[in-house]
């Protein structure tokens, strides 16, 4: 059971977790122990509300396939249990990030004072650069 919010939970059978061998250095242990985790979560087939599904599929994230399956590989820790917890936490954060409401930006105009200061700085820069030129007699 993975709790996303107070009202939304994912059942354990909706999340597929497979053990795989971790990549990278680690000596003999990395070659004989499957401590990394591949987590697969099918968005369209899940019990998430439709709003959550639409927002997740609309995300431009490389972990989401064209079919709407989230694939997360966790191999940061040495033990399978910690990697499993890490993968579930990353899935939870991905879903929470997708449903977060963004503030709508209100377009604003620069003030008269800021426009004037900008132009004054441009004039000052031009004068500084003019002083760097060769002096002609």
C-alpha positions in Angstrom: 0.0 0.0 0.0 1.5 3.3 -1.1 -0.2 6.5 0.3 -0.1 9.4 -2.1 -2.3 11.8 -0.2 -5.0 11.6 2.5 -7.6 10.3 0.1 -5.5 8.5 -2.5 -3.7 5.2 -2.0 -2.2 2.7 -4.4 -2.6 -1.0 -3.8 0.4 -3.2 -3.7 -0.7 -5.3 -6.7 -0.7 -2.2 -9.0 3.1 -1.7 -8.5 5.4 -4.3 -10.0 8.8 -4.6 -8.4 11.5 -6.7 -9.8 15.0 -7.5 -8.5 17.9 -6.9 -10.8 21.7 -6.7 -10.4 23.1 -3.3 -9.7 25.5 -1.7 -12.2 28.8 -0.1 -11.5 31.7 -0.8 -9.1 31.3 -3.0 -6.0 33.6 -5.9 -6.3 32.4 -9.5 -6.0 29.3 -8.6 -4.1 27.7 -6.6 -7.1 28.2 -9.7 -9.4 26.3 -12.2 -7.2 23.6 -10.2 -5.3 20.5 -8.7 -6.9 20.1 -5.6 -4.8 18.8 -3.1 -7.4 15.1 -2.6 -8.0 13.1 -2.0 -11.2 9.7 -0.5 -10.4 6.9 -0.5 -13.0 3.6 1.3 -12.6 1.0 1.3 -15.3 -0.9 4.6 -15.2 -3.9 3.8 -17.4 -4.6 0.5 -15.5 -4.2 2.0 -12.1 -6.9 3.0 -9.6 -5.7 6.6 -9.5 -8.4 9.3 -10.1 -8.7 10.4 -13.8 -7.3 13.9 -12.9 -4.1 12.2 -11.6 -3.8 10.0 -14.6 -4.1 12.9 -17.1 -1.6 15.0 -15.3 0.9 12.1 -15.1 0.6 11.2 -18.7 1.0 14.9 -19.7 4.3 15.1 -17.8 7.4 15.4 -20.0 9.4 12.9 -18.0 11.9 10.3 -19.4 10.7 7.7 -16.8 7.2 7.6 -18.4 6.9 5.5 -21.6 4.6 6.2 -24.5 2.3 3.5 -23.2 1.9 5.3 -19.9 4.1 3.1 -17.8 6.4 4.6 -15.2 9.8 2.8 -14.9 12.0 3.7 -11.9 15.4 2.0 -11.3 16.7 2.3 -7.8 20.3 1.1 -7.1 21.7 3.7 -4.7 21.8 1.5 -1.6 23.5 -1.8 -0.9 20.4 -3.6 0.3 17.2 -4.6 -1.6 14.9 -3.2 1.1 16.4 0.3 1.0 16.3 0.3 -2.8 12.7 -0.8 -2.7 11.8 2.0 -0.3 13.7 4.5 -2.4 11.9 3.5 -5.6 8.5 3.8 -3.8 9.4 7.2 -2.4 10.5 8.4 -5.9 7.2 7.1 -7.4 5.2 9.0 -4.6 7.2 12.2 -5.3 6.7 11.9 -9.0 2.9 11.6 -8.6 2.8 14.4 -6.1 4.8 16.7 -8.4 2.4 16.0 -11.3 -0.7 16.9 -9.4 0.7 20.1 -7.8 -1.2 23.2 -8.9 1.1 25.7 -10.5 0.6 29.4 -9.9 -0.6 31.3 -13.0 1.9 34.0 -13.9 0.4 37.5 -14.1 2.1 39.5 -16.8 3.5 42.8 -15.5 5.0 45.8 -17.2 8.2 47.4 -16.1 7.8 50.6 -14.1 8.8 54.0 -15.6 11.6 54.3 -13.0 13.1 50.9 -13.9 13.0 51.7 -17.6 14.7 55.0 -17.0 17.4 53.3 -14.8 18.0 50.7 -17.5 18.5 53.4 -20.2 20.8 55.4 -17.9 22.9 52.3 -17.4 23.1 51.8 -21.1 24.3 55.3 -21.6 26.9 54.9 -18.9 28.2 51.7 -20.4 28.5 53.4 -23.8 30.4 56.3 -22.3 32.8 53.9 -20.5 33.4 52.0 -23.7 33.9 55.2 -25.6 36.7 56.1 -23.1 38.5 52.9 -23.9 38.8 53.8 -27.6 42.0 55.3 -29.1 42.3 59.0 -28.6 42.4 61.0 -31.9 44.0 64.4 -32.0 
